[in-house]
Amino acid sequence: MTDLDLAGQNLIALVGGTIKQLRTAQKVSVTDLAKRADVSRRMLTAIEAGTANASLVTLDKIARALGVDFSSLVRSRSESPVELLLGSDASTVWRGAAKESRGRVFTTTKSRGPAEMWDWSLGAGDRYDAEPDPAGSEEVLSVTSGTLTLVVGDASYVVPEGGVARIATDREYSYVNGTAENLSFVRVVVINTI
């Protein structure tokens, strides 16, 4: 990012705080983490202090050295079985020279296993009822058109067009199109294999 707006400054502070929290929890010194991540101690200290706008490559190196995925550094994550996010909830982690160029992250999954990407659609009034996946499995979905109602247990969650949801799929759940319009969404499914 070249010109940092308030959201960018808040993101830098979030990333720095998350790295420091993870490093402290793992009882790793700044010097040791810097060596593991192949970044300078000075750079790591500045990142943790929220005063450095690190590159994506540098943040990825630090994430790997901490044993987490990149998105864990840039998004706080709810432990709820369903997490709903709107387009405005995404964290912008990269901006290009053109004002339209950006890279945003919505959420992360902690499941370990193969990931599948699905293009899904439901006609007006249709639904899909899923069986539970293995414990710890999750999926992340993004509604591209229409409105999706997720039914998980006794709760219903509405995901509007442009919205994102993370679902723990180790329980019964359903996709419902309760509208008169067609619904389309993209799913990334991670089936826990551990």
Secondary structure as GFF3:
##gff-version 3
##sequence-region A 1 194
A	DSSP	alpha_helix	6	25	.	.	.	ID=ss1
A	DSSP	alpha_helix	30	37	.	.	.	ID=ss2
A	DSSP	alpha_helix	41	49	.	.	.	ID=ss3
A	DSSP	alpha_helix	56	66	.	.	.	ID=ss4
A	DSSP	alpha_helix	71	74	.	.	.	ID=ss5
A	DSSP	beta_strand	82	85	.	.	.	ID=ss6
A	DSSP	three_ten_helix	87	89	.	.	.	ID=ss7
A	DSSP	beta_strand	91	95	.	.	.	ID=ss8
A	DSSP	beta_strand	102	105	.	.	.	ID=ss9
A	DSSP	beta_strand	115	122	.	.	.	ID=ss10
A	DSSP	beta_strand	127	130	.	.	.	ID=ss11
A	DSSP	beta_strand	138	145	.	.	.	ID=ss12
A	DSSP	beta_strand	148	152	.	.	.	ID=ss13
A	DSSP	beta_strand	155	159	.	.	.	ID=ss14
A	DSSP	beta_strand	164	168	.	.	.	ID=ss15
A	DSSP	beta_strand	173	176	.	.	.	ID=ss16
A	DSSP	beta_strand	183	190	.	.	.	ID=ss17
###
